[in-house]
Amino acid sequence: MTQQSTRPPTTADDAGRGSRRPAARAWLDRYFHISDRGSTPAREIRGGLTTFMAMCYILLLNPLILGTPDVAGHAPPHAAVVTATALGAALCTLLMGFVGKVPLALAAGLNVSAALTTQVVPHLTWPQAMGMCVLYGVVIMLLVVTGLREMIMNAIPQALKHAITMGIGMFVALLGLVKAGFVGKGEGGGPLTLGLTGNLSGWPVLFFCLTLLLIFMLQARKVPGAILIGIVTGSVVSVAVTKAAGLTDKDWQGTAPALHGSAVAAPDFGLFGHVEFGGWQSLGGLGVGMIVFTLVLAGFFDAMATIIGVGTEARLADDQGRMPGLSRALFVDGAGGAIGGVTGGSGQTVFIESAGGVGEGARTGLSAVVTGLLFAACLFFTPLTQLVPAQVASAALVVIGSMMMSAAAHVDWSDRATAVPVFLTVALMPFTYQITAGVGAGVLSYTAIRAAQGRGREIGGFMWALTVVFVVYFALHPIENWLGVR
């Protein structure tokens, strides 16, 4: 029995139009299966533009997170990070469009960037941190090729998956609050304080608060592109007030928002190819392994859920989550880690904002190609990011963190065996400023409680192995002292 084509029947009029159809358009239709998926080139272009508008805020946020000095005291130049962010997003999204052939866009994962900033560069230089990105990307690609990625996904309890998402959300939100100056580092007496000295003061914090409230209000009214609109509005108001009130760099506790020179400039590829594999002696083998594991976790769970979720929304996936090109899409997502490391813009991952393009009718990889080309065009407009204050951009981090907390709805809080591991995972990520610590606490408490309930068989071999790894991780320094290593 032969398989029937899903292409609609061809009429005489269709045949006539097809004979006059430009060759390039016919090639696009065949390559991306546009007609087969019930779409048109116009819908794909509109969808690609919508996705870009929904996620281009990453060009502002990623440099904000990565602008942190490394162990040698060197911070990557702002213009170079903007270029690296745009280049990584352009390359990976184009690759997803041409290879994965699905309407998914990639850019620097804020969770990966946050892990690099807080857990990697305090011990390594930025080129060495990018080497870690390449390693975690290679690991994910190997997991996809061998089929282990899906096995691992199934081995980790669903509640812990939601907990990791929420914990990273709280972690990213805390980063935004600290970078905005809304939360201080303890000068007011406690571990954390309101403002820098126990009180809120200054124009920058005010602009942060106004931008944050504006984005929340726009989201409540379901306005498309709420994050981008909020950032642009907050930036315009900040620039206007800075000029009218004569605010200086000192008032902004850094650099006042202003355009220095032309809005168009040549890309700064100063970070491209700055990848080093070494300098890990201070971390040790276990330390390196745990950092790679943390980066894999940071981009592991959301990517598969996002790919299947957007694919389902685009009516490309069946009831079991199977969709054409899923393995290719997962492979490209893994390759994004390595590509992001080479470009210097952090690991790239699929963005949930791709659903915006799907909502506009996108069904194929042509939409991703359009989004990728728009990111490529941004390479020449990096000076415009000087108009966006860090405090205004930080508001988007808090918003994204709040969105990731929606996973709490899927947790059975009445079951203490579930609620305790979830709580520890979510709480310890921001409280310890380490993603790994939160994941470890969740895993250890999960296995301990299940074992105490006599449900050890439910845990599974992979979770028991993770338990052993995290026991060693938390007890590493006592073990080293006992062995006389230190």
PECOR-V51764 format. One record per residue. N is the residue number from 1. PHI is phi in radians with two decimals (* if undefined). OMEGA is omega in degrees with one decimal (* if undefined). Layout:
BEGIN
n: {N/N}
phi: {PHI/PHI}
omega: {OMEGA/OMEGA}
END
This chain:
BEGIN
n: {1/2/3/4/5/6/7/8/9/10/11/12/13/14/15/16/17/18/19/20/21/22/23/24/25/26/27/28/29/30/31/32/33/34/35/36/37/38/39/40/41/42/43/44/45/46/47/48/49/50/51/52/53/54/55/56/57/58/59/60/61/62/63/64/65/66/67/68/69/70/71/72/73/74/75/76/77/78/79/80/81/82/83/84/85/86/87/88/89/90/91/92/93/94/95/96/97/98/99/100/101/102/103/104/105/106/107/108/109/110/111/112/113/114/115/116/117/118/119/120/121/122/123/124/125/126/127/128/129/130/131/132/133/134/135/136/137/138/139/140/141/142/143/144/145/146/147/148/149/150/151/152/153/154/155/156/157/158/159/160/161/162/163/164/165/166/167/168/169/170/171/172/173/174/175/176/177/178/179/180/181/182/183/184/185/186/187/188/189/190/191/192/193/194/195/196/197/198/199/200/201/202/203/204/205/206/207/208/209/210/211/212/213/214/215/216/217/218/219/220/221/222/223/224/225/226/227/228/229/230/231/232/233/234/235/236/237/238/239/240/241/242/243/244/245/246/247/248/249/250/251/252/253/254/255/256/257/258/259/260/261/262/263/264/265/266/267/268/269/270/271/272/273/274/275/276/277/278/279/280/281/282/283/284/285/286/287/288/289/290/291/292/293/294/295/296/297/298/299/300/301/302/303/304/305/306/307/308/309/310/311/312/313/314/315/316/317/318/319/320/321/322/323/324/325/326/327/328/329/330/331/332/333/334/335/336/337/338/339/340/341/342/343/344/345/346/347/348/349/350/351/352/353/354/355/356/357/358/359/360/361/362/363/364/365/366/367/368/369/370/371/372/373/374/375/376/377/378/379/380/381/382/383/384/385/386/387/388/389/390/391/392/393/394/395/396/397/398/399/400/401/402/403/404/405/406/407/408/409/410/411/412/413/414/415/416/417/418/419/420/421/422/423/424/425/426/427/428/429/430/431/432/433/434/435/436/437/438/439/440/441/442/443/444/445/446/447/448/449/450/451/452/453/454/455/456/457/458/459/460/461/462/463/464/465/466/467/468/469/470/471/472/473/474/475/476/477/478/479/480/481/482/483/484/485/486}
phi: {*/-1.45/-1.42/-1.38/-1.29/-1.55/-1.26/-1.06/-1.01/-1.62/-1.64/-1.10/-1.13/-1.07/-1.10/-1.12/-1.16/-1.08/-1.19/-1.70/-1.19/-1.01/-1.06/-1.11/-1.16/-1.12/-1.13/-1.02/-1.10/-1.23/-1.17/-1.66/1.02/-1.13/-1.18/-1.05/-1.72/1.23/-2.09/-2.40/-0.99/-1.11/-1.12/-1.14/-1.14/-1.11/-1.14/-1.11/-1.16/-1.10/-1.06/-1.07/-1.11/-1.35/-2.14/-1.22/-1.05/-1.08/-1.14/-1.69/-1.40/-1.07/-1.09/-1.11/-1.33/-1.39/-1.39/-1.97/-1.08/-1.55/-1.09/-1.58/1.46/-1.81/-1.86/-1.14/-1.04/-1.03/-1.08/-1.20/-1.21/-1.07/-1.07/-1.09/-1.14/-1.15/-1.16/-1.07/-1.12/-1.12/-1.11/-1.22/-1.21/-1.11/-1.11/-1.11/-1.17/-1.40/-1.74/-1.26/1.02/-2.23/-1.41/-2.13/-2.01/-2.09/-2.80/-1.04/-1.32/-1.10/-1.18/-1.18/-1.07/-1.13/-1.14/-1.08/-1.17/-1.66/-2.06/-1.88/-1.19/-1.13/-2.03/-2.27/-1.44/-1.11/-1.04/-1.22/-1.12/-1.16/-1.10/-1.09/-1.08/-1.07/-1.09/-1.18/-1.13/-1.12/-1.06/-1.13/-1.08/-1.14/-1.11/-1.21/-1.08/-1.48/1.43/-1.30/-1.06/-1.18/-1.11/-1.17/-1.00/-1.31/-1.35/-1.48/-0.97/-1.02/-1.09/-1.23/-1.07/-1.11/-1.11/-1.10/-1.07/-1.16/-1.08/-1.13/-1.07/-1.12/-1.11/-1.12/-1.09/-1.11/-1.00/-1.10/-1.12/-1.22/-1.17/-1.43/1.44/-1.33/-2.08/-1.76/-1.78/1.87/-1.16/-1.53/2.13/-1.72/-1.01/-2.31/-2.33/-1.32/1.25/-1.49/-2.30/1.74/-2.48/-1.51/-2.73/1.72/-1.09/-0.98/-1.14/-1.08/-1.14/-1.06/-1.10/-1.14/-1.13/-1.07/-1.12/-1.08/-1.10/-1.07/-1.16/-1.14/-1.14/-1.11/-1.59/1.02/-1.41/-1.08/1.20/-1.04/-1.11/-1.12/-1.05/-1.11/-1.14/-1.10/-1.10/-1.07/-1.20/-1.06/-1.12/-1.10/-1.12/-1.11/-1.18/-1.04/-1.25/-1.18/-1.63/1.17/-1.23/-1.98/-1.03/-1.13/-1.11/-1.58/0.94/2.95/-2.03/-1.21/-1.17/-2.92/-1.63/-1.74/1.58/-1.37/-1.35/-1.98/-2.67/-1.20/-1.08/-1.78/-1.60/-1.12/-1.66/-1.13/1.39/-1.44/-2.17/-2.24/-2.02/2.84/1.24/-1.72/-1.04/-1.21/-1.57/1.39/-1.06/-1.15/-1.08/-1.09/-1.06/-1.21/-1.16/-1.06/-1.07/-1.10/-1.15/-1.10/-1.06/-1.05/-1.97/-1.52/-1.36/-1.08/-1.09/-1.12/-1.10/-1.17/-1.06/-1.21/-1.11/-1.19/-1.10/-1.16/-1.08/-1.46/1.04/-1.77/-1.85/-1.58/-1.13/-1.62/1.43/-1.44/-2.55/-1.10/1.39/-1.07/-1.11/-1.16/-1.12/-1.14/-1.17/-1.10/-1.07/-1.15/-1.07/-1.04/-1.10/-1.20/-1.11/-1.08/-1.14/-1.18/-1.30/1.56/-1.90/1.43/-1.11/-1.67/-2.54/-1.19/-1.79/-1.15/-1.09/-1.04/-1.10/-1.10/-1.17/-1.09/-1.10/-1.57/1.92/-1.15/-2.38/-2.32/-1.20/-1.07/-1.06/-1.12/-1.08/-1.07/-1.06/-1.10/-1.15/-1.17/-1.12/-1.09/-1.12/-1.18/-1.01/-1.71/-2.15/-1.06/-1.05/-1.13/-1.20/-1.17/-1.44/-1.79/-1.15/-1.05/-1.17/-1.20/-1.14/-1.09/-1.03/-1.17/-1.11/-1.15/-1.10/-1.11/-1.05/-1.16/-1.17/-1.24/-1.30/-1.09/-1.13/-1.07/-1.15/-1.68/-1.77/-1.47/-1.26/-1.34/-1.66/-1.09/-1.11/-1.67/-1.13/-1.13/-1.05/-1.12/-1.04/-1.11/-1.09/-1.18/-1.28/-1.37/-1.07/-1.28/-1.20/-1.71/1.09/-2.50/-1.18/-1.05/-1.08/-1.13/-1.11/-1.08/-1.10/-1.14/-1.13/-1.11/-1.19/-1.10/-1.17/-1.11/-1.19/-1.09/-1.15/-1.13/-1.48/1.30/-1.99/-1.06/-1.17/-1.31/-1.26/1.61/-1.09/-1.12/-1.19/-1.12/-1.11/-1.09/-1.06/-1.08/-1.05/-1.30/-1.07/-1.13/-1.05/-1.25/-1.76/-1.05/-1.16/-1.03/-1.13/-1.13/-1.12/-1.13/-1.41/1.36/-1.25/-2.14}
omega: {-177.6/-179.9/-179.0/178.6/177.1/179.5/179.4/179.6/-179.1/177.1/178.6/178.7/178.3/-179.1/178.3/179.3/-178.9/-180.0/179.5/-176.6/177.2/-176.5/-178.2/179.9/178.0/178.9/178.2/-178.3/-179.1/-174.0/-176.3/178.7/-175.1/-179.5/-179.4/-178.1/174.9/-179.1/177.4/176.9/-179.9/178.0/-179.2/178.6/178.3/178.6/178.5/177.5/179.4/178.7/179.7/-179.0/-178.4/-173.3/-177.9/175.0/-179.5/178.0/179.0/-174.0/-176.5/175.9/178.0/-179.0/-175.2/-178.9/-177.3/178.4/178.5/-176.5/178.0/179.1/-178.8/175.7/179.6/179.3/-175.8/-177.4/-179.9/178.8/177.1/178.5/-180.0/179.3/179.3/-178.1/179.1/179.6/-179.0/-176.8/-175.7/180.0/175.1/178.2/177.6/-179.4/-175.4/-177.2/179.8/178.2/177.6/-175.1/-178.4/178.9/-179.5/173.4/-178.1/179.3/-178.7/177.9/177.0/179.4/179.0/178.5/177.6/-175.5/-171.7/-173.5/-175.4/-173.5/170.6/-178.1/-174.5/173.5/-179.5/175.2/177.3/176.0/177.0/173.7/174.9/177.9/179.1/-179.5/-177.8/176.2/178.3/179.2/-179.4/177.9/178.1/178.2/179.4/-176.6/-177.8/-178.8/-177.8/-176.6/-179.9/178.6/179.3/178.2/-178.4/-176.5/-178.0/-179.0/-178.0/-179.3/178.7/175.3/177.5/-179.3/178.9/177.5/-179.4/-180.0/177.4/177.1/177.4/179.5/179.5/178.6/178.2/176.0/179.7/-179.9/-179.8/-178.2/178.0/-176.6/178.0/176.4/179.5/-174.3/169.7/-179.6/179.3/176.1/-179.3/176.9/174.3/-178.3/172.8/-175.9/-178.3/-176.2/-178.1/179.4/174.8/179.5/175.5/178.3/-175.5/179.4/177.8/179.5/175.5/-178.0/-179.1/179.0/180.0/179.6/179.7/-179.6/178.9/179.6/178.3/177.9/179.3/177.5/177.1/177.7/178.7/178.3/-174.9/-178.6/-179.5/179.2/179.9/-179.8/180.0/179.9/178.8/179.3/179.4/179.3/180.0/179.4/-179.0/-179.6/179.0/179.0/-177.1/-177.2/179.0/-179.5/-177.3/176.8/179.4/178.1/-178.7/-179.9/-178.7/-179.1/178.1/-179.5/179.2/178.5/-179.6/-179.2/-176.1/176.5/-179.5/179.9/177.4/179.7/176.8/-178.0/-175.4/-179.2/-174.9/176.7/178.6/-177.6/178.5/175.5/-177.9/-178.9/-174.1/-176.1/-178.0/-179.0/-175.3/-178.1/-180.0/179.7/177.6/179.5/-179.0/178.0/177.6/178.4/178.6/179.9/176.8/178.3/-175.7/-179.7/-169.1/-169.3/-177.1/-175.7/-178.9/179.6/-179.9/-179.1/-179.2/-179.3/178.6/178.0/176.7/178.6/179.0/-179.0/176.6/-177.3/177.2/-176.4/-179.8/179.0/178.7/-179.6/-179.9/177.6/-177.7/-178.8/178.1/179.4/178.3/179.2/178.0/177.6/176.6/178.2/179.0/176.9/-179.9/179.7/178.2/177.0/-179.7/179.9/-179.3/-175.5/-179.7/-177.8/-179.3/178.3/-177.8/-179.2/178.6/177.4/175.2/178.5/177.1/177.0/176.9/177.8/177.6/175.7/-179.3/179.9/-172.5/178.8/178.1/176.5/178.6/177.7/178.1/178.7/179.4/178.6/177.7/175.0/177.7/178.2/-179.3/178.3/-174.8/-178.4/-179.0/179.6/-179.0/-179.9/177.0/-178.5/-176.4/178.0/179.0/-178.8/178.4/179.5/-179.3/179.2/-179.3/177.6/178.8/179.4/-179.8/176.3/179.2/179.1/-179.9/178.8/179.9/178.6/179.5/-179.4/-176.3/-177.3/176.4/-175.7/178.8/179.3/-176.1/179.7/176.2/-173.4/-177.1/177.2/178.6/179.7/-178.3/178.2/-176.9/-174.7/-171.7/176.4/178.0/-175.6/178.0/-176.8/179.7/176.7/-177.6/-178.6/178.9/179.1/-179.2/179.1/178.5/-179.1/-177.4/-179.4/179.1/-178.1/-179.6/-178.9/178.7/179.0/178.9/178.8/-176.8/-178.1/-177.0/-179.5/-179.6/-172.3/179.3/-176.9/-177.9/-179.9/175.6/178.4/176.9/179.2/178.9/179.9/-177.4/173.2/177.5/-179.1/-178.1/-177.6/-173.2/-176.9/174.6/179.6/179.6/177.9/-179.9/179.7/-179.2/179.2/-179.9/*}
END
